[in-house]
Amino acid sequence: MKYTLDIRKDFCKLLLNNIFIENNTIEIINASFISNEAYIFGKPNEAYLKCELEWYMSQSRRVSDMPGDIPLIWKQIASNGGYINSNYGWCIFNDENYNQFDNAIKTLINDKTSRQSSMIYIRPQMHKDAFNDGMRDFICTYAIQLLIRDNKLHYIVYMRSNDAVFGYKNDRYWHNIVFEMAFKKLKLKYKTLSRGHLYWNAASLHIYARHYYLVYNYINK
């Protein structure tokens, strides 16, 4: 299994060999690696991440409820009424979406070896919901799964689409927080449980042309 560092090197090879897809985007299809670093390219903005986390935990799907300066991208993809689908806290904690975090934890409490402990972010009607009332927000995270093996809790992320610069580091911050929350809950039941790997799977892991300089900076450091 590759690590975050290996994925970084793979992007460097693609850029150096001029291997692009449409719109001069570098893309790794079916990227799969252990996410042991907080970013691939471009260090995280801690102040923004804390604001986004606060908003996620509020479970509000209204963009204007985000504290601090609201990034333009959130405004651009919101509906005419200012709502989005991708409040990840709503996706896994809210009653309207079936309390998925609680159910995933209960599943592993009832059966330590279960393969059913999952939280699903995308729903079947997303093809419609993504464009409701002028919205352009097709959720990027498919789902996550929790597995306990060899007395270690593993957290497995499945992404539909993942920008390797902003998308990865922001989503990774969120998923790492949820991983820790799940670990603490399950540790109450399984006293000797330890934290395993955060696995990352992305159908499309990509870098846009405007961020090539980050790859070049890594190559020439």
C-alpha positions as protocol buffer text, in pm:
chain_id: "A"
residue {
  index: 1
  type: MET
  ca { x: 0 y: 0 z: 0 }
}
residue {
  index: 2
  type: LYS
  ca { x: 132 y: 344 z: -92 }
}
residue {
  index: 3
  type: TYR
  ca { x: 159 y: 635 z: 149 }
}
residue {
  index: 4
  type: THR
  ca { x: 76 y: 1003 z: 98 }
}
residue {
  index: 5
  type: LEU
  ca { x: 438 y: 1072 z: 5 }
}
residue {
  index: 6
  type: ASP
  ca { x: 426 y: 818 z: -278 }
}
residue {
  index: 7
  type: ILE
  ca { x: 117 y: 984 z: -425 }
}
residue {
  index: 8
  type: ARG
  ca { x: 303 y: 1316 z: -419 }
}
residue {
  index: 9
  type: LYS
  ca { x: 586 y: 1160 z: -618 }
}
residue {
  index: 10
  type: ASP
  ca { x: 336 y: 1010 z: -865 }
}
residue {
  index: 11
  type: PHE
  ca { x: 199 y: 1357 z: -941 }
}
residue {
  index: 12
  type: CYS
  ca { x: 553 y: 1484 z: -999 }
}
residue {
  index: 13
  type: LYS
  ca { x: 613 y: 1207 z: -1253 }
}
residue {
  index: 14
  type: LEU
  ca { x: 290 y: 1289 z: -1438 }
}
residue {
  index: 15
  type: LEU
  ca { x: 377 y: 1658 z: -1461 }
}
residue {
  index: 16
  type: LEU
  ca { x: 736 y: 1597 z: -1573 }
}
residue {
  index: 17
  type: ASN
  ca { x: 612 y: 1360 z: -1843 }
}
residue {
  index: 18
  type: ASN
  ca { x: 333 y: 1598 z: -1955 }
}
residue {
  index: 19
  type: ILE
  ca { x: 60 y: 1343 z: -1887 }
}
residue {
  index: 20
  type: PHE
  ca { x: -262 y: 1543 z: -1864 }
}
residue {
  index: 21
  type: ILE
  ca { x: -633 y: 1493 z: -1914 }
}
residue {
  index: 22
  type: GLU
  ca { x: -883 y: 1753 z: -2035 }
}
residue {
  index: 23
  type: ASN
  ca { x: -827 y: 2116 z: -1934 }
}
residue {
  index: 24
  type: ASN
  ca { x: -460 y: 2045 z: -1853 }
}
residue {
  index: 25
  type: THR
  ca { x: -548 y: 1863 z: -1533 }
}
residue {
  index: 26
  type: ILE
  ca { x: -317 y: 1600 z: -1382 }
}
residue {
  index: 27
  type: GLU
  ca { x: -519 y: 1301 z: -1263 }
}
residue {
  index: 28
  type: ILE
  ca { x: -455 y: 973 z: -1086 }
}
residue {
  index: 29
  type: ILE
  ca { x: -743 y: 732 z: -1141 }
}
residue {
  index: 30
  type: ASN
  ca { x: -832 y: 494 z: -858 }
}
residue {
  index: 31
  type: ALA
  ca { x: -575 y: 639 z: -620 }
}
residue {
  index: 32
  type: SER
  ca { x: -539 y: 424 z: -310 }
}
residue {
  index: 33
  type: PHE
  ca { x: -299 y: 498 z: -26 }
}
residue {
  index: 34
  type: ILE
  ca { x: -250 y: 529 z: 350 }
}
residue {
  index: 35
  type: SER
  ca { x: -320 y: 891 z: 444 }
}
residue {
  index: 36
  type: ASN
  ca { x: -39 y: 948 z: 692 }
}
residue {
  index: 37
  type: GLU
  ca { x: 15 y: 1317 z: 611 }
}
residue {
  index: 38
  type: ALA
  ca { x: -218 y: 1616 z: 647 }
}
residue {
  index: 39
  type: TYR
  ca { x: -166 y: 1736 z: 291 }
}
residue {
  index: 40
  type: ILE
  ca { x: -29 y: 1637 z: -49 }
}
residue {
  index: 41
  type: PHE
  ca { x: 50 y: 1984 z: -183 }
}
residue {
  index: 42
  type: GLY
  ca { x: -14 y: 2316 z: -10 }
}
residue {
  index: 43
  type: LYS
  ca { x: -8 y: 2324 z: 369 }
}
residue {
  index: 44
  type: PRO
  ca { x: -347 y: 2341 z: 548 }
}
residue {
  index: 45
  type: ASN
  ca { x: -500 y: 2672 z: 655 }
}
residue {
  index: 46
  type: GLU
  ca { x: -567 y: 2592 z: 1020 }
}
residue {
  index: 47
  type: ALA
  ca { x: -789 y: 2897 z: 1077 }
}
residue {
  index: 48
  type: TYR
  ca { x: -1015 y: 2802 z: 787 }
}
residue {
  index: 49
  type: LEU
  ca { x: -1025 y: 2434 z: 886 }
}
residue {
  index: 50
  type: LYS
  ca { x: -1148 y: 2527 z: 1234 }
}
residue {
  index: 51
  type: CYS
  ca { x: -1423 y: 2746 z: 1087 }
}
residue {
  index: 52
  type: GLU
  ca { x: -1529 y: 2470 z: 849 }
}
residue {
  index: 53
  type: LEU
  ca { x: -1528 y: 2216 z: 1131 }
}
residue {
  index: 54
  type: GLU
  ca { x: -1747 y: 2442 z: 1346 }
}
residue {
  index: 55
  type: TRP
  ca { x: -1991 y: 2475 z: 1056 }
}
residue {
  index: 56
  type: TYR
  ca { x: -1993 y: 2101 z: 991 }
}
residue {
  index: 57
  type: MET
  ca { x: -2059 y: 2028 z: 1356 }
}
residue {
  index: 58
  type: SER
  ca { x: -2352 y: 2275 z: 1353 }
}
residue {
  index: 59
  type: GLN
  ca { x: -2506 y: 2052 z: 1082 }
}
residue {
  index: 60
  type: SER
  ca { x: -2640 y: 2362 z: 905 }
}
residue {
  index: 61
  type: ARG
  ca { x: -2664 y: 2332 z: 528 }
}
residue {
  index: 62
  type: ARG
  ca { x: -2689 y: 2709 z: 493 }
}
residue {
  index: 63
  type: VAL
  ca { x: -2363 y: 2859 z: 367 }
}
residue {
  index: 64
  type: SER
  ca { x: -2417 y: 3190 z: 548 }
}
residue {
  index: 65
  type: ASP
  ca { x: -2395 y: 3004 z: 881 }
}
residue {
  index: 66
  type: MET
  ca { x: -2025 y: 2931 z: 827 }
}
residue {
  index: 67
  type: PRO
  ca { x: -1817 y: 3142 z: 1068 }
}
residue {
  index: 68
  type: GLY
  ca { x: -1542 y: 3368 z: 938 }
}
residue {
  index: 69
  type: ASP
  ca { x: -1482 y: 3456 z: 574 }
}
residue {
  index: 70
  type: ILE
  ca { x: -1686 y: 3227 z: 352 }
}
residue {
  index: 71
  type: PRO
  ca { x: -1481 y: 3095 z: 57 }
}
residue {
  index: 72
  type: LEU
  ca { x: -1616 y: 3194 z: -282 }
}
residue {
  index: 73
  type: ILE
  ca { x: -1650 y: 2830 z: -392 }
}
residue {
  index: 74
  type: TRP
  ca { x: -1918 y: 2765 z: -126 }
}
residue {
  index: 75
  type: LYS
  ca { x: -2117 y: 3066 z: -248 }
}
residue {
  index: 76
  type: GLN
  ca { x: -2079 y: 2958 z: -611 }
}
residue {
  index: 77
  type: ILE
  ca { x: -2215 y: 2607 z: -559 }
}
residue {
  index: 78
  type: ALA
  ca { x: -2499 y: 2703 z: -320 }
}
residue {
  index: 79
  type: SER
  ca { x: -2862 y: 2709 z: -426 }
}
residue {
  index: 80
  type: ASN
  ca { x: -3045 y: 3034 z: -492 }
}
residue {
  index: 81
  type: GLY
  ca { x: -3158 y: 3012 z: -130 }
}
residue {
  index: 82
  type: GLY
  ca { x: -2801 y: 2971 z: -4 }
}
residue {
  index: 83
  type: TYR
  ca { x: -2808 y: 2598 z: 76 }
}
residue {
  index: 84
  type: ILE
  ca { x: -2565 y: 2316 z: -8 }
}
residue {
  index: 85
  type: ASN
  ca { x: -2557 y: 1936 z: 27 }
}
residue {
  index: 86
  type: SER
  ca { x: -2199 y: 1901 z: 146 }
}
residue {
  index: 87
  type: ASN
  ca { x: -2222 y: 1985 z: 513 }
}
residue {
  index: 88
  type: TYR
  ca { x: -2046 y: 1668 z: 621 }
}
residue {
  index: 89
  type: GLY
  ca { x: -2167 y: 1698 z: 980 }
}
residue {
  index: 90
  type: TRP
  ca { x: -2526 y: 1692 z: 857 }
}
residue {
  index: 91
  type: CYS
  ca { x: -2446 y: 1389 z: 642 }
}
residue {
  index: 92
  type: ILE
  ca { x: -2339 y: 1167 z: 932 }
}
residue {
  index: 93
  type: PHE
  ca { x: -2484 y: 1316 z: 1251 }
}
residue {
  index: 94
  type: ASN
  ca { x: -2828 y: 1447 z: 1156 }
}
residue {
  index: 95
  type: ASP
  ca { x: -3156 y: 1267 z: 1226 }
}
residue {
  index: 96
  type: GLU
  ca { x: -3272 y: 1354 z: 873 }
}
residue {
  index: 97
  type: ASN
  ca { x: -2989 y: 1142 z: 736 }
}
residue {
  index: 98
  type: TYR
  ca { x: -3039 y: 849 z: 975 }
}
residue {
  index: 99
  type: ASN
  ca { x: -2780 y: 919 z: 1249 }
}
residue {
  index: 100
  type: GLN
  ca { x: -2513 y: 736 z: 1054 }
}
residue {
  index: 101
  type: PHE
  ca { x: -2226 y: 798 z: 1296 }
}
residue {
  index: 102
  type: ASP
  ca { x: -2420 y: 654 z: 1590 }
}
residue {
  index: 103
  type: ASN
  ca { x: -2534 y: 356 z: 1385 }
}
residue {
  index: 104
  type: ALA
  ca { x: -2182 y: 283 z: 1264 }
}
residue {
  index: 105
  type: ILE
  ca { x: -2054 y: 283 z: 1622 }
}
residue {
  index: 106
  type: LYS
  ca { x: -2341 y: 63 z: 1744 }
}
residue {
  index: 107
  type: THR
  ca { x: -2265 y: -185 z: 1467 }
}
residue {
  index: 108
  type: LEU
  ca { x: -1910 y: -238 z: 1591 }
}
residue {
  index: 109
  type: ILE
  ca { x: -2017 y: -247 z: 1954 }
}
residue {
  index: 110
  type: ASN
  ca { x: -2258 y: -528 z: 1868 }
}
residue {
  index: 111
  type: ASP
  ca { x: -2011 y: -711 z: 1645 }
}
residue {
  index: 112
  type: LYS
  ca { x: -1642 y: -625 z: 1661 }
}
residue {
  index: 113
  type: THR
  ca { x: -1570 y: -800 z: 1330 }
}
residue {
  index: 114
  type: SER
  ca { x: -1858 y: -645 z: 1135 }
}
residue {
  index: 115
  type: ARG
  ca { x: -1815 y: -520 z: 778 }
}
residue {
  index: 116
  type: GLN
  ca { x: -2135 y: -314 z: 800 }
}
residue {
  index: 117
  type: SER
  ca { x: -2005 y: -13 z: 993 }
}
residue {
  index: 118
  type: SER
  ca { x: -2034 y: 256 z: 727 }
}
residue {
  index: 119
  type: MET
  ca { x: -2146 y: 616 z: 677 }
}
residue {
  index: 120
  type: ILE
  ca { x: -2283 y: 704 z: 333 }
}
residue {
  index: 121
  type: TYR
  ca { x: -2248 y: 1063 z: 214 }
}
residue {
  index: 122
  type: ILE
  ca { x: -2384 y: 1041 z: -141 }
}
residue {
  index: 123
  type: ARG
  ca { x: -2748 y: 935 z: -178 }
}
residue {
  index: 124
  type: PRO
  ca { x: -2926 y: 794 z: -486 }
}
residue {
  index: 125
  type: GLN
  ca { x: -3114 y: 1118 z: -555 }
}
residue {
  index: 126
  type: MET
  ca { x: -2789 y: 1319 z: -567 }
}
residue {
  index: 127
  type: HIS
  ca { x: -2820 y: 1340 z: -945 }
}
residue {
  index: 128
  type: LYS
  ca { x: -3125 y: 1557 z: -880 }
}
residue {
  index: 129
  type: ASP
  ca { x: -3039 y: 1714 z: -543 }
}
residue {
  index: 130
  type: ALA
  ca { x: -2702 y: 1841 z: -669 }
}
residue {
  index: 131
  type: PHE
  ca { x: -2877 y: 2088 z: -901 }
}
residue {
  index: 132
  type: ASN
  ca { x: -3186 y: 2174 z: -698 }
}
residue {
  index: 133
  type: ASP
  ca { x: -3279 y: 2545 z: -705 }
}
residue {
  index: 134
  type: GLY
  ca { x: -2966 y: 2647 z: -895 }
}
residue {
  index: 135
  type: MET
  ca { x: -2729 y: 2445 z: -673 }
}
residue {
  index: 136
  type: ARG
  ca { x: -2410 y: 2287 z: -811 }
}
residue {
  index: 137
  type: ASP
  ca { x: -2305 y: 2061 z: -525 }
}
residue {
  index: 138
  type: PHE
  ca { x: -2258 y: 1692 z: -601 }
}
residue {
  index: 139
  type: ILE
  ca { x: -2104 y: 1554 z: -280 }
}
residue {
  index: 140
  type: CYS
  ca { x: -1741 y: 1444 z: -328 }
}
residue {
  index: 141
  type: THR
  ca { x: -1724 y: 1180 z: -53 }
}
residue {
  index: 142
  type: TYR
  ca { x: -1902 y: 857 z: -139 }
}
residue {
  index: 143
  type: ALA
  ca { x: -1875 y: 695 z: 202 }
}
residue {
  index: 144
  type: ILE
  ca { x: -1647 y: 582 z: 481 }
}
residue {
  index: 145
  type: GLN
  ca { x: -1614 y: 246 z: 650 }
}
residue {
  index: 146
  type: LEU
  ca { x: -1485 y: 145 z: 992 }
}
residue {
  index: 147
  type: LEU
  ca { x: -1315 y: -191 z: 1042 }
}
residue {
  index: 148
  type: ILE
  ca { x: -1159 y: -343 z: 1352 }
}
residue {
  index: 149
  type: ARG
  ca { x: -886 y: -590 z: 1266 }
}
residue {
  index: 150
  type: ASP
  ca { x: -609 y: -722 z: 1494 }
}
residue {
  index: 151
  type: ASN
  ca { x: -759 y: -499 z: 1764 }
}
residue {
  index: 152
  type: LYS
  ca { x: -694 y: -187 z: 1556 }
}
residue {
  index: 153
  type: LEU
  ca { x: -961 y: 52 z: 1429 }
}
residue {
  index: 154
  type: HIS
  ca { x: -915 y: 141 z: 1063 }
}
residue {
  index: 155
  type: TYR
  ca { x: -1097 y: 427 z: 889 }
}
residue {
  index: 156
  type: ILE
  ca { x: -1144 y: 389 z: 514 }
}
residue {
  index: 157
  type: VAL
  ca { x: -1242 y: 684 z: 293 }
}
residue {
  index: 158
  type: TYR
  ca { x: -1400 y: 648 z: -52 }
}
residue {
  index: 159
  type: MET
  ca { x: -1400 y: 962 z: -267 }
}
residue {
  index: 160
  type: ARG
  ca { x: -1585 y: 1024 z: -592 }
}
residue {
  index: 161
  type: SER
  ca { x: -1369 y: 1322 z: -684 }
}
residue {
  index: 162
  type: ASN
  ca { x: -1083 y: 1477 z: -492 }
}
residue {
  index: 163
  type: ASP
  ca { x: -876 y: 1787 z: -567 }
}
residue {
  index: 164
  type: ALA
  ca { x: -531 y: 1693 z: -436 }
}
residue {
  index: 165
  type: VAL
  ca { x: -461 y: 2049 z: -318 }
}
residue {
  index: 166
  type: PHE
  ca { x: -763 y: 2204 z: -141 }
}
residue {
  index: 167
  type: GLY
  ca { x: -1001 y: 1909 z: -143 }
}
residue {
  index: 168
  type: TYR
  ca { x: -767 y: 1652 z: 5 }
}
residue {
  index: 169
  type: LYS
  ca { x: -632 y: 1854 z: 297 }
}
residue {
  index: 170
  type: ASN
  ca { x: -976 y: 1990 z: 392 }
}
residue {
  index: 171
  type: ASP
  ca { x: -1154 y: 1655 z: 364 }
}
residue {
  index: 172
  type: ARG
  ca { x: -867 y: 1474 z: 532 }
}
residue {
  index: 173
  type: TYR
  ca { x: -887 y: 1710 z: 831 }
}
residue {
  index: 174
  type: TRP
  ca { x: -1258 y: 1631 z: 869 }
}
residue {
  index: 175
  type: HIS
  ca { x: -1222 y: 1257 z: 831 }
}
residue {
  index: 176
  type: ASN
  ca { x: -934 y: 1248 z: 1077 }
}
residue {
  index: 177
  type: ILE
  ca { x: -1154 y: 1427 z: 1333 }
}
residue {
  index: 178
  type: VAL
  ca { x: -1435 y: 1174 z: 1281 }
}
residue {
  index: 179
  type: PHE
  ca { x: -1182 y: 890 z: 1299 }
}
residue {
  index: 180
  type: GLU
  ca { x: -1070 y: 1014 z: 1641 }
}
residue {
  index: 181
  type: MET
  ca { x: -1430 y: 1054 z: 1760 }
}
residue {
  index: 182
  type: ALA
  ca { x: -1509 y: 698 z: 1655 }
}
residue {
  index: 183
  type: PHE
  ca { x: -1194 y: 567 z: 1819 }
}
residue {
  index: 184
  type: LYS
  ca { x: -1278 y: 733 z: 2153 }
}
residue {
  index: 185
  type: LYS
  ca { x: -1633 y: 593 z: 2145 }
}
residue {
  index: 186
  type: LEU
  ca { x: -1519 y: 239 z: 2068 }
}
residue {
  index: 187
  type: LYS
  ca { x: -1236 y: 256 z: 2319 }
}
residue {
  index: 188
  type: LEU
  ca { x: -1500 y: 269 z: 2592 }
}
residue {
  index: 189
  type: LYS
  ca { x: -1614 y: -77 z: 2484 }
}
residue {
  index: 190
  type: TYR
  ca { x: -1279 y: -224 z: 2376 }
}
residue {
  index: 191
  type: LYS
  ca { x: -1026 y: -104 z: 2634 }
}
residue {
  index: 192
  type: THR
  ca { x: -717 y: -230 z: 2453 }
}
residue {
  index: 193
  type: LEU
  ca { x: -823 y: -105 z: 2109 }
}
residue {
  index: 194
  type: SER
  ca { x: -558 y: 95 z: 1922 }
}
residue {
  index: 195
  type: ARG
  ca { x: -586 y: 331 z: 1630 }
}
residue {
  index: 196
  type: GLY
  ca { x: -497 y: 185 z: 1293 }
}
residue {
  index: 197
  type: HIS
  ca { x: -463 y: 346 z: 950 }
}
residue {
  index: 198
  type: LEU
  ca { x: -663 y: 614 z: 774 }
}
residue {
  index: 199
  type: TYR
  ca { x: -695 y: 466 z: 423 }
}
residue {
  index: 200
  type: TRP
  ca { x: -774 y: 694 z: 128 }
}
residue {
  index: 201
  type: ASN
  ca { x: -938 y: 583 z: -198 }
}
residue {
  index: 202
  type: ALA
  ca { x: -1022 y: 835 z: -471 }
}
residue {
  index: 203
  type: ALA
  ca { x: -1174 y: 751 z: -809 }
}
residue {
  index: 204
  type: SER
  ca { x: -1027 y: 1076 z: -941 }
}
residue {
  index: 205
  type: LEU
  ca { x: -744 y: 1244 z: -750 }
}
residue {
  index: 206
  type: HIS
  ca { x: -642 y: 1549 z: -950 }
}
residue {
  index: 207
  type: ILE
  ca { x: -450 y: 1878 z: -966 }
}
residue {
  index: 208
  type: TYR
  ca { x: -562 y: 2177 z: -1173 }
}
residue {
  index: 209
  type: ALA
  ca { x: -320 y: 2380 z: -1385 }
}
residue {
  index: 210
  type: ARG
  ca { x: -333 y: 2676 z: -1145 }
}
residue {
  index: 211
  type: HIS
  ca { x: -160 y: 2460 z: -883 }
}
residue {
  index: 212
  type: TYR
  ca { x: 122 y: 2317 z: -1095 }
}
residue {
  index: 213
  type: TYR
  ca { x: 363 y: 2554 z: -923 }
}
residue {
  index: 214
  type: LEU
  ca { x: 318 y: 2357 z: -599 }
}
residue {
  index: 215
  type: VAL
  ca { x: 432 y: 2043 z: -776 }
}
residue {
  index: 216
  type: TYR
  ca { x: 729 y: 2222 z: -932 }
}
residue {
  index: 217
  type: ASN
  ca { x: 822 y: 2367 z: -593 }
}
residue {
  index: 218
  type: TYR
  ca { x: 828 y: 2013 z: -451 }
}
residue {
  index: 219
  type: ILE
  ca { x: 1040 y: 1886 z: -740 }
}
residue {
  index: 220
  type: ASN
  ca { x: 1290 y: 2171 z: -704 }
}
residue {
  index: 221
  type: LYS
  ca { x: 1306 y: 2194 z: -327 }
}
